[in-house]
């Protein structure tokens, strides 16, 4: 038994943002039916290919636990099948360019007419307004959502982050909207439209930077390193390097081996409550009582000196030794883990956050499993579907087509060529 057992999702998503959403719903137990263009499929199947002839990791890692039907939604017969899918499913999720569903003849009004209980969930780049018709990819959302202007160093260019906050972040927002709409439907019996715009999702994740924008009106942001460095503040929240962003100053510091290992660093937070222990650990006990260092406000203009002294200590330890020494004293530190270290992390594998999956075309590969753990809704990660792998299965088992009718659909060309295994059934 899983949380979303019995929920059917018509998955009209592609690339990253939409697929991350429907993958999460599949992991929570929903039956996710991915509709793909015959012979083509989700563009990511053939992007960033590492094993010729096999679905790319880009695709496989975003489409676990789904079924795939090849269906031309612009073909007359395809539209009939799509109508049946809309009648049957609880949720339609899509992240087409603005207007694409309307052009197919399946705008929100038509969808509601077909199934008033359906929830239609969309990712778009921007919400209603000036930019609503724009196509948007990850980094555009990061830039338009305020993340890039606040990432990087004060004397450098705006920087985009490796975490896919525009795509996967918006997928997460959309998944919450869908589950909430399903919950509301229990009471109202009605579906509704759910929109998660990528810009909005990024702005939401940049909330603390908008906080700082308003704090600027009251004077310089004293916890930013640039304050201690005497660099004046401008009109907008500046890039803060690796400053912690909260009231507890933090930095990335070198650890043993940094000269050759690009990830031999630790994040170190001088949390006020742990200050005395920090002083003891780094061998600066005089700072516990020295007026210029003993309190957080007194230290604000000396953060460079403070962190240099802490770094002189962290450089004598590996990032893991720093963790082992500091944790018992409740000093908040964290190693900078590389993707290689994450891939090899036994703890992450034990919890199912990193999983190894077997794929018929590419053999075993690593993926990120479900990051949300429900105690009563276990997740088993299953490989992504091959293009059209479940076309006949969905037409017959989900939609109830059979005999000559099924034959007619297959022969119409609306569903692509069934795979040999399907045809043999
Ligand atoms: N059968 C027939 N036609 C299909 C189909 C199917 N099964 N599936 C898709 N299509 C058609 C669409 O109807 C559309 O046709 P029209 O342009 O004639 O209306 C066409 O395929 C292309 O769709 P698209 O415009 O969405 O795709 P694109 O590659 O040109 O753009 C993207 C990609 C991501 C920029 C755009 O979809 C978008 O802006 N989406 C919203 C924001 C978003 O999700 N961005 C994140 C992307 S990365 O995660």
Boltz pocket constraint, residues with backbone or C-beta under 6 A from the ligand:
constraints:
  - pocket:
      binder: B
      contacts: [[A, 14], [A, 15], [A, 16], [A, 17], [A, 18], [A, 35], [A, 36], [A, 37], [A, 38], [A, 71], [A, 72], [A, 73], [A, 74], [A, 95], [A, 96], [A, 97], [A, 98], [A, 99], [A, 100], [A, 101], [A, 103], [A, 104], [A, 123], [A, 124], [A, 125], [A, 134], [A, 135], [A, 136], [A, 137], [A, 138], [A, 167]]
      max_distance: 6.0
